[in-house]
C-alpha cells in the first residue's frame, strides 16, 4: 500500500472561527474546502512541515501546537492518505492566497455546511459544536 502523510492546520481566530482554504481549479479535488497544509517531506517532522506549507501557501509564519487527530482516506485500491491535524498556536502576518482559489473564516456551526475534501470531513465533524470545545 502506498500511503502519503499530509499535515493540516486547525487555525482559529480570536473569535473562534476556523480558517479554511478552497482547492484551486486544475488541482485534484478542485473546489473542495480543506484545513490547509501539505505533504511531509523526507527527514522533516510534521510540525515543521505544516509551518513550511503555511508559509509557502499563505505567506504567514505559524507556530504549530498540539496534535488534534488523524484520519486515513483510501483513494484507490493501493493508495491512501494519512491526514494528521494540528492546532495552530499563533500566526504572524495576514494570509495571502498563493495556491488556493479562496479562503474563509467559518464558525464551527457552519463547518458541516461546506463541501470538504473527503479526508478533511472527519476533522470538520470533530470540530462541529456538538463534539468540540474551543482549544486553548
C-alpha positions as CSV (number, residue, x, y, z in Angstrom):
1,X,0.0,0.0,0.0
2,X,1.3,3.4,-1.0
3,X,0.4,5.9,1.8
4,X,1.4,9.5,2.0
5,X,1.4,11.6,5.1
6,X,-0.1,15.0,5.0
7,X,-0.5,17.6,7.8
8,X,-3.3,20.0,8.3
9,X,-3.8,23.2,10.3
10,X,-6.6,23.9,12.7
11,X,-6.3,27.6,13.0
12,X,-8.8,29.7,14.9
13,X,-9.0,33.5,15.1
14,X,-9.7,35.4,18.3
15,X,-13.5,35.0,17.8
16,X,-13.1,31.2,17.4
17,X,-13.7,30.9,13.7
18,X,-11.8,28.3,11.7
19,X,-9.5,29.1,8.7
20,X,-10.3,27.1,5.6
21,X,-9.0,27.1,2.0
22,X,-10.6,26.1,-1.2
23,X,-8.6,24.0,-3.6
24,X,-7.8,25.7,-6.9
25,X,-9.1,24.7,-10.3
26,X,-6.8,22.3,-12.1
27,X,-5.7,20.6,-8.9
28,X,-7.0,17.3,-7.5
29,X,-10.3,17.9,-5.6
30,X,-10.7,21.4,-7.1
31,X,-13.4,23.4,-5.4
32,X,-13.4,21.4,-2.2
33,X,-12.6,23.0,1.1
34,X,-9.8,21.9,3.4
35,X,-7.9,22.6,6.5
36,X,-4.8,23.8,4.8
37,X,-1.4,22.1,4.9
38,X,0.5,19.7,2.8
39,X,2.9,16.8,2.4
40,X,5.6,15.9,4.9
41,X,8.9,15.7,3.1
42,X,11.6,13.1,3.9
43,X,13.5,13.9,7.1
44,X,11.0,16.6,8.1
45,X,8.9,16.5,11.2
46,X,5.2,17.1,11.0
47,X,5.1,20.4,12.8
48,X,8.0,21.8,10.7
49,X,6.2,20.6,7.5
50,X,3.0,22.3,8.5
51,X,4.7,25.6,9.3
52,X,6.6,25.4,5.9
53,X,3.4,24.6,4.0
54,X,1.5,27.6,5.6
55,X,4.5,29.9,4.7
56,X,4.5,28.6,1.1
57,X,0.8,28.7,0.6
58,X,-0.3,31.7,2.5
59,X,2.8,33.8,3.3
60,X,2.3,33.5,7.1
61,X,4.6,32.4,9.9
62,X,2.8,29.9,12.1
63,X,3.7,28.3,15.4
64,X,2.3,24.8,15.5
65,X,0.8,23.5,18.7
66,X,-0.8,20.3,19.9
67,X,-1.8,17.3,17.8
68,X,-5.6,17.1,17.3
69,X,-6.4,13.9,15.3
70,X,-5.6,11.6,12.4
71,X,-7.7,10.4,9.5
72,X,-6.9,7.9,6.8
73,X,-8.6,8.1,3.5
74,X,-8.3,5.4,0.8
75,X,-8.4,7.0,-2.7
76,X,-7.6,3.9,-4.7
77,X,-7.1,0.2,-4.1
78,X,-3.4,0.7,-3.2
79,X,-3.2,4.4,-2.4
80,X,-4.1,6.1,0.9
81,X,-3.6,9.4,2.5
82,X,-2.9,9.8,6.3
83,X,-4.0,13.3,7.3
84,X,-2.6,14.5,10.7
85,X,-4.2,17.7,12.0
86,X,-2.5,20.1,14.5
87,X,-3.7,23.2,16.2
88,X,-2.0,26.4,15.3
89,X,-0.8,28.3,18.4
90,X,-0.1,31.7,16.8
91,X,0.4,33.3,13.4
92,X,2.4,36.3,12.2
93,X,1.1,38.1,9.1
94,X,-2.1,38.0,7.2
95,X,-2.9,35.1,4.9
96,X,-2.4,35.7,1.1
97,X,-3.8,33.3,-1.5
98,X,-0.9,31.8,-3.4
99,X,-2.1,28.3,-4.3
100,X,-5.8,28.1,-3.4
101,X,-8.8,29.8,-5.1
102,X,-10.4,31.1,-1.9
103,X,-10.1,31.3,1.9
104,X,-12.7,31.6,4.5
105,X,-13.1,32.1,8.2
106,X,-16.1,30.0,9.4
107,X,-17.8,29.4,12.7
108,X,-18.0,25.8,14.0
109,X,-21.7,25.8,13.3
110,X,-21.0,26.3,9.6
111,X,-18.3,23.7,9.1
112,X,-20.6,20.8,8.1
113,X,-22.4,23.0,5.5
114,X,-19.3,23.1,3.3
115,X,-18.1,20.6,0.7
116,X,-14.8,19.3,2.2
117,X,-12.2,17.1,0.7
118,X,-13.0,13.5,1.9
119,X,-10.0,13.2,4.2
120,X,-11.0,16.5,5.9
121,X,-14.6,15.5,6.7
122,X,-13.8,13.7,9.9
123,X,-11.9,16.8,11.2
124,X,-14.9,19.0,10.4
125,X,-17.2,16.6,12.2
126,X,-14.9,16.5,15.3
127,X,-14.8,20.3,15.3
128,X,-18.6,20.8,15.0
129,X,-20.3,22.3,18.0
130,X,-21.7,19.1,19.4
131,X,-18.3,17.4,19.6
132,X,-15.9,20.3,20.2
133,X,-14.9,22.7,22.9
134,X,-12.5,25.5,21.8
135,X,-8.9,24.6,22.2
136,X,-6.8,26.9,24.3
